[in-house]
Amino acid sequence: AEEGEVVVRIYQDNRRKRGSKAFTPKLTRPKDEGWWLVLGWEEGDELLALKRIAVRRQQTSATLSFLAPEQPGPAALRLMVVSDCYLGLDAATSLQVALLDPAKAPAPKEA
């Protein structure tokens, strides 16, 4: 198995003047909004990657690394963005990716 990567860019609209602080009236101190990126197979119940991020600006990006199967070809993944502050403010999307043969894969781009 080889390591695979998925790069996720999060864009947050409707930013408030108070920045990334969550509305938490029952907590004694301010809490920053946080998000969990959860990556898994579309079919099945296997978790591939989990990462917590904070969106402090209008946008942010994160790289999720996971162990990819050795067989190249198409794969269906599921990406979920889960709020750690607000119930029901979650999103999920299906991703169709191509798993490449490591010997034939292009060199990674430098950022």
Secondary structure, DSSP 8 states (H G I E B T S, - for coil): -EEEEEEEEEE--S--TTTTB---TTSSS--B--EEEEEEESSSS-EEEEEEE---SSEEEEEEEEEE-SS-EEEEEEEEEEESSSTT--EEEEEEEEE--TTTS------
